[in-house]
Amino acid sequence: MQISFWPKTLAVLALFLTLGGAGVRAQSGLIQQAPARRVLSLNGSWNYIIDPYENGFYDYRREAFDQSKTGKGGYYDNQKPSNSQEPELIEYDFDHSPALQVPGDWNSQDPKLLYYEGTIWFKKNFKLTPTAGKRYFIYFGAINYEAHIYLNGKKLGMHRGGFTPIQYEVTGKLDPSGDNFVVVKADNTRHADAVPTINTDWWNYGGITRDVFIAEAPGTFIKDYEVQLAKNEPGTLAGYVQLNGGGRAGQTVTLSIAEAGLKQTVKTDTAGRATFRLPAKKLSLWSPRSPKLYAVSLTSGPDVVQDKIGFRTIQTKGQDILLNGKSTFMRGISIHDENPLIPGRARGEGDLRMLLTWAKELGCNYVRLAHYPHNEAMLRLADEMGLLVWAEVPVYWTIAWENPATYQNAEAQLSDLISMGKNRASIVVWSVGNETPLGDPRLKFMTSLIKKARSLDDTRLVAAALELHREGSTVHVDDPLGEYLDLTSFNEYAGWYWGGMPSEITKYKFEIKYNKPVMISEFGGDALAGYHGDANTRWSEEYQEALYVNQLKMLGAIPGLRGMTPWILTDFRATRRQHPVYQNGFNRKGLISSTGVKKKAFYVLQEYYRQQAAKYDGK
């Protein structure tokens, strides 16, 4: 497959938008390992049109073109219309419009779009002649936030959620001539009933922010699979394979891990599903010290899927976290999906590898990928580099707890996150939210998410970043949500938002209700790299350094402390952070600056982690 651009010059470009019935489908499950199939990349230059009034979506009566009775309107191509449906000329021309790079956010690529929130239309022409007997799927790694997707003038569907993959089957919708185009309406407008809601503390990047491609598969293919150690049976490999397509019943599926001498052939049931279970006592277990990955092959008829999978166990016992049956201390750091050195979202493996390399240099065996699902490539790198992962959905601060649609959105994002990450050994924690306020509607919402997570995957821990409250010098951790979680994980900002100067915070003692491993999911304070003062000079590197020294003393007194992910690895862009001297649109709590400079606190945490590694890992 090769990409080529149409040589057409259009005076007016338009797109027939079909009605919202036939042909407009909801996404139904994600294809496992889609990037590893034969794919046509649609990354690169996309033409775009800024549309703050959504003129390309609504008519002058504010009725959506793709839901109108006539179906007329929107953007059209220059094909001659049928007599029954005259075109409504729209005053746009994609082919003479400017271009943005995909993957990439629009905020960092055009100065006038820095703070833009609203609709931008994207268009890409590509060459792909479909092959008989093959099936084709268009795949977007992420579009923030609401996306309407059209192929050759036909609407494929709509997706809400800025950080999880989007895919639609396009078999039969590709032009036999090979000339095709895809149009995306991307809208990053914040909404009170969305997930996340209006108020967040990271930049609201808009656009097509992750890879785009079309994947090819045979008529009946391996759509989904899980290959992991069985729960509570570390010597047994278990899982399933799900076929998609006609004639799925009675098909032969073979699982093979040649290096481990493992092979099993099973038959699918009437739903196209086959389960397997086989002894695997000689597998070398994956861990941060030895991130062993096995080449796993799944075969069914002409379809072969290859993956690299590690095998390990994770569980809690009392106040211990047991990795492969051994107590561990999770030496972590929080990370945003952003390269501080280059404006905008992390664009690819180079950016992601740099972030994880810094975490390894810090002494981490663990990262919290906050506050939303990160790139699937990040999870595979964590597998490869030996870093445990806390993976999270953006149920952040205050959500519309009593709105059923909001809950369904959160559950869908959680389901897609688990689907995307279930075969990654690195992921050990599913997090259902961050700093959510107490209340019965919230408790119902969050416990429902916890139940959903466990129904989809009972082999990993479930957590949330809780808040706390203080009485005098006592810090209480008694959020009723903690009863349903595997970890007592909470955020605390003594020495920055409360508690006085760093030297004063060691007086605080923690009263924790639950006999579970304690994980400090956030602590920290801002420092502008290169700004120096004494330990009481806010915003200085010395203040942040003293804060870390005394935080570690204070937290070290907690008997059940088994890990932490301080906030945060690097400075990151945040619209809320407007101090004109020290912030300028950046949250400065990073241990590494926006120019890549390691602050003094970096070395404090690095030494603490060296000590913890010696204690738990024997080095």
N, C-alpha and C positions, 0 to 999 in steps of 0.2 A: 504494500500500500504506500502511496506517496501523496503528499499534500500538493495541491496546485490551486491557484487563485483564478476565479473567473475573469476573463478579459472584458467583461461587460462594463460599459459606462452608461449609467442610468440617469435620466433626468429626474425621474421620480421612482423611488424604490418602494415597493409595497409588499405586504405579506398577508395572504388570506388566513385569517384566524378561524379555525373551525369552531363549531358549537361545543359547549362544555359536556356533551354526552359521549357519543361513540368516538373512540380514539383518544380520549383524555382520561388517563388512568392514574390511579394512585400508585406510588412506588410500593412494590411487594417484595420485601426481602432483598438483601444485598448479595451479589455474586462474590464468593470468597476468591481471593487472589486474582481479581480481575486484571490488575496491571501486568501480571505475568503471562496473560494470554497474548495471542497475536493481536496487536493493537495499531491503530492509526492515531498518532498524537495530533490533537488540535491545539496544542500550546502554540504560543507565538503572538503575532499581531492580530488584533480584533478591532474592527471599526466600531465606533461608539457614538451615541447620541445622548446628550443630557436632556432629560425630560421631566423637569420639576412639577409640571402640571399634569403629567401622565396623558398627554394628548395622543400618544400612540396606543393607549389602552382603553381610554374612555372617549365617547363622543361628547358633543357639546351639552347633552342632557345628563352627563355623568353616568351613562350606561356603558358597561364594558362591551367592547366590540365582540369579544369571543363568547359573550353570553346573550347577544342580541338576537332577535327573531330572524333577522335577515342574514346575520353572519358577516355583514359588510363592515369595512373599516380596518383600522390598524395599518400596518405597513404591508404594501403589496409588492410583488415582483412585476416584471414587465411582460409576463405572458399575457396573451390575449384572453380576456375574460369570456366566460360563456354568456349567452344572451340573457340567461335568467338571473345573472348576478353582475351587474355593472360595477366597476370599481369606484370606490370613493377616494379620490386623489388626496393623498396626504403630503404635506409640504416638507418631506424629509428625503435625504439621499445618503444612504449608508456609505456608498462607494466613494463619495467625495468628503466623507466625514473623517475626523482625525482617528488615530489608532492608539490603543493601550496594549500593553503586554499582558498576556495571560500565561501562567498564573500571576496574579498581582492585584493589589488593591488599587482603587482609583485615587485615593487620598494622597498617596506619595508620588504619583506619576504626573500630576498636573497641579500646579500651585493653587489654581482657582477651585480645586476640588478638595482641598485640605479638610475642611469642615463639612463638606457636602453630605447631606442626608436626604435621600429620595431615590428616584428612579433613574437608572441609566440603561439604555438598550445596547446590547452587544450583537455583532454579526460576524460570522466567519464563513467564507466560501471554502469548500474542500472537494477534492476528487476522490471518489470511492465507487467503484463498480461492484455491486453485490454479486457474489458467487452463489449459484443454485445449490440448495441444500445446507447453506450456512445461515447462522443467525447472528444478528448484530445488536449491540447494546451501546448506547451513548452514556458516558460516565463522567460526572463532575465531582472532583474531590470535595469541593465546598463552594457555595455561593452565599454571600451574606446580604440579606437575610431571607426575604421572600423572593422566590425565583419562578418565573413562568418561562417555559422552554418550548420552542417551536422548531420543527425540522421540515424544510421545504414547504413552509406555509401551513403545516398541520400542527396543532397543539399536542404536545406529548403529556404535559401535566404541570402541576404547581407544587412547590415544596417550600415549607417554612422551617427554618433552622439554619444557622450560619456556619456550622462546623462539622456536619456529617455528610457523607457521600450521597449523591443523587444519581439515579440511573433509570433509564427507560429502554425497553426493547424497541428497535427501529427496523426490524426485519419487515420487508414489504413497504417501508416508507422511504427507502433510499431510491433515488432516480436511476433507472436502468442505464441512462447515458453516462453516469458517473459524476455528473455535475450536481452538487448538493450545497445547501446552506443551512446554517443553524442560527437562530436568533434567541437571545436570552434577555428577558426583562429582569434586571436585578434591582432590588429595592431594599436599602438598609435602614429605612425609617424605623425608629423605635416605637414600641406600642406597650401600653400598660398591661395587656393580657398576653404578651409574648414571653418567650423563654430564651434569653434573659429579658427582663422587663426594661423600663425606660432608664433606670438609674444603675449604671455600672461604673467601674473604676478602671476601664481600659478603653483604648481608642476604638471607635465604632467604624472599623475599616469596611468599606463597601466594595463589591465586585466579585469577580470569579477568582478566588484566592488560591485555589489548588489545581492540580493537573486536570486536563480534559482530554479524553480519548474515546475512540470507538473500538470496542472489543469484539472479536469474532469467535464464534463457538459452533460446534456441530449441532445438528438438529436436536439430538438429545445429549445433554452435557451435565457435568458435575457442577451444580450451582452452589451447593453449600456443604460444608463438612466441619467436623470437630475431631481433633486427634489430641488427646490429653491423657494424663494418668487418672485412673478412676479415683473418685473421692474415697478417702480412708483406705485405699489399696495401692500403695506406692509401687507394688510389683506387678500391677496390671494396667495395660493400655486399653482404653475404651473410647468409643466415639461413634460417629455415624457419617454417612454420606447421603446427600439428597440429590437425586437427578431431577432435571427439568426437561420437559419435552414429551413427545408421543412415545408410546411403547415402553414405558418406564418399568412396568411390572416384570419380574423375573430376570432382570438384567444382572449380569455378572459385574461385580466391583471388586478390585484387588487393591489392597493396602500393602505397600512394601517400604521397609526401611532397611536397605541393603547392608549398611554399615553395622547395624545391630542384629542382622540375621533374622529379621522379623518379616513375615509375609502371611497374609490371610485373604482368602477369597470368600465373598458373601454374595447373597442374592437379594435384590430389592423386592419390597412388598408392592402391593397394588398402588400405593401412593408414591412409589419410586424411591423409597427410603430403605437403607440397609444399615444395620448396626453391627458393630464388631467388638470383640473383647478377647484379648490374648495376653498370656503371661509375658512380662518384659522386665524381669528382675535384673538383667545385666546392663540396662541402660545407664549411661553416665548422666547424673542429674545436673541440670542447669543451675548455676548460681552466679552471683557477681564475681566471685573469685575464679570461676571456671564456667564461662557462658557457652556451654556445649550446645551446638545446634546440629540436628540430624536432617539429612536430605530425605524428605517424605514424598513418596509417589503414590498417587491415586489414579487408577485406570478403570475406565468403563467404555468398552467398545473403542471407537476411534479417539475418545477424549482422554487426555493425560494431563493431570495437574501436578506441578511440582511445588513444594514449599519447604522452607527451613524452619524446623520447630524444635524448641527446647522443652524438656520435661522436668518438672519440679513440683513439690508440694508446698502449700502455705496454709497455716492454721494458727489458732491461738490456744493457749492453755493457761488459765489463770491470767497472770499479768505478763506472760511471755508470748512473743511472736516466734513461731517455729518455721524456719525455712528448711525444707528437707529433713524435718525432725529435730533441727538444732536451733537453740535460742539465738536470736540475732538482734542487733541494734541497727535500726534503719537510719543511716546517715544521709540525710536528704537535703534538698533545696527545691524551692518552687521556681517554676519557669513559665513564662508566657511564650506564645507562638510568634516571636518577633526577634529579628536580628537588630540589636541596638546600633550596630555600625552602619546599617543601611536603612533609610526610612521605609516603613511599611511592614507588612506581614513577612514572615519567613517564606522565601520563595522556592526553596528546594533543598536537596540533601546536603549541600555544602553549608547552608545556614544552620540546619538542624544538627549536623555533626559537630559544628563549632560549639554550639550550646552544650551538647552532651560532653564534649571534650573538656570544656571548662568545668563542668560538674565533676568529672573524674579527677581533674587536677585539684579540685577543692577537697577531694577525699570521699566523695559521695559513692554510696552503693545504691542510691534511691533518688528518684525525682518525683515531684508532684507536678503534673501537667495541668496547670490551672488556666482558667476556670471553666473550661469547655473542652470538647474533644479536640485533640491535636491531630496533625497530619498522620495518616497511617504509616508513612515512611519513618516518622519519629519512633513509632512503636517497634518497627523492625530494626532500627538502629539501636534502640535500647536492648533488644534481644542480643544483637551482635556484640555490643560493647559491655554488657553485663551491668545493667542498671535496672533495679526494681522500679515499678511505675505505679503511681496513684493516678487513675484516669477519672475524669469528672465531667458532669453535665452542668450547663449554666443555669441551674436553679440557684440564683444569686440574689442575696439580700431579700427584697420584698417582691413576691410573686402574687398573681391573682389567684390566691389559694382556693377560692370557692367557684372558680370558673371551670367547668368540665373540659372545655376546649383547651385551656391552658394545661391542665393535667395531661390530656391526651398528647399534646405537643411534647411535654417533658418526657413522657413515657416513650414516645416514638424516638426521641433523641437518645434516650438511655438504651433502648433496644438496638438502635443502629450502632451506638458505641460498643456495646457488648458483641454484636455481630462482627464488627470490624476487628475487635481485639481478642476474641476468645481463644485463638490459637497462639497468642503471644505469651511466652513464658515470663516475660518481664512484668506484665500486668499482674499485680497481686491485690490491688484495692480498686473497687468501684466506688466512687463517691457520688452521692445523690444530691449534694448541694453545699453551699457556703454561706455562713453567717445569716441564717434565716431566723426571724423573730419568733418568740414563743407564742403559742395560741392553738386552740383546738383545730381550726381549719388547716393550719400549717402542719400539725402533727398527723392529721389524716392523710394529707397530700404526701408528706414525706414517707410515712410508713407504707403507703401504697407503692411508692417507688422502690422502697427496700424489698417488699415482697416480690415485685416484678423482677428486680435484679436477681434475687435468689432463685426465682422460677426459671430464669434464663441461664444462670450459671451458679451452681452451688459449690464451686471449687475455689472461689476467691473470697476475700474479706470484703465487707460492705461498711462504708464509713461516710461521714459528713463532717465538715469543718464547723464545729459548734461555737457558740459564744459563751461567755461566762458572766458572773456578777460578783461584786465585792461587798464585803462588810468589814470596815476597818482594814486590818492587815490580812484578812482571810479572803482568799479567792475561791469561790464556790463553783464547782462544775457539776451541775445536777439537772441539766436539760433533760426532760422526759424522753426525748428522742434517743438519748444515749442507751436506753434500755434495749433498743432494737438493733443496735450497731455492734460490730465486732471489735471496734476500737473506740477508746475514749479520746477522740481527737478534737482539738479546739484551738482557736486563734486567741492570742493575747499580746498586747502591745504595751506592757509595763515599760516605763522609761521614755515613751514617745507620746502616746495619747493619754496616759494616766500614770500615776505612781511617782511623779517627781523626777529628779535627776537619776541618771544611771546608778550612781553610788547608793541611792536610797531604796532600790527595788528588792534587794535581797531580804528585806524584812517581811516580804509577802510569803505566806504559806498557802498551800493548795489543799482544799478539802474536796475530794473527788468521790462521788457517790458510787461509782461502778468499779467492780473488781475486774478490770480489763486492762490490756496494755494501753499505756498512755502515749499518744502521739501529738506533739505540738505542731499543728498544721501551719501556723504562721506566728512569727514575731519579728521585730526589726524596727528600724528607724532610718530617716533620710540622712544622707550625707552627699554633699557636692564634692566630687573628686577634685583634689587639689586645693580645697579650702581647709585651712588648718587653724586650730585654736586649742584650748585646753579641753579637758573631759566634760566640762559643763557648757561648752559653746555649741549651741544647737546648729545643725547643718554641717558641722565640721566632721572630718574623718575621725578625729579623736573622740568626739561624742559617740559616733556609731561604734567605734572600737570599744569604748568603755561600756556601752549598752550591751554588746555581745558578751564581754567578759562577765558582767554581772547577771545577765540573763542565764548564762550557762551555770553559774553558781546557784541561782535561784531554782532553776529547773532541775538541776542535779539532785536536789533534795527530795524530789518526787520519787517514791519507791518504785512505782510501776512505769517509769519513763523508759520507753523502748524505741524512741525515734523522734525525728523532727524534720520539718521542711521550712526553715526560715524564709522570710519574705525579703528578698528574692534574689535570683542569680544576677540579673543585670537590670540596670535602669531601663524603664520602658515608658512609652508615650501614653499619657492619660489626660484627657480633656479637663478633668476636674482639677488638675495640679497646675495652678496658675501663678504661684509666687514668682514675681518678676526677676528676682535675684538668684534664687536657689533651684527653681523648678523649670520654669519656662515650658510647660507642657509635658514634663517628665515626672514620673514617680521616681524619686532618687533613693529608694530603699535598696537598690541593687548593691551587691558586693563587688560588681564590676560596672564601670561607668559606661556611658553612652559612646565613649571613644575607646573602650576596651581596656581601661586602666583598672587594675585591681586595687581596691581600697584597703585600708589598714585592717578593717574587720574581716576581710577575706582570710587573712593569715591567722586570726584568732580562731575562726571556725575550722580552718584547715588543721590546726594543731589539736583541737578538741577531737576532731574526727580521727586523727592519727592515734590518739589515745584510746578511743572507743574501738578502733579496728584491732589494736593490740589486745584489748580486753576480750573481745568476742571472737576475733578471727585468729588470734595467736600470732600477730605480727605487728 
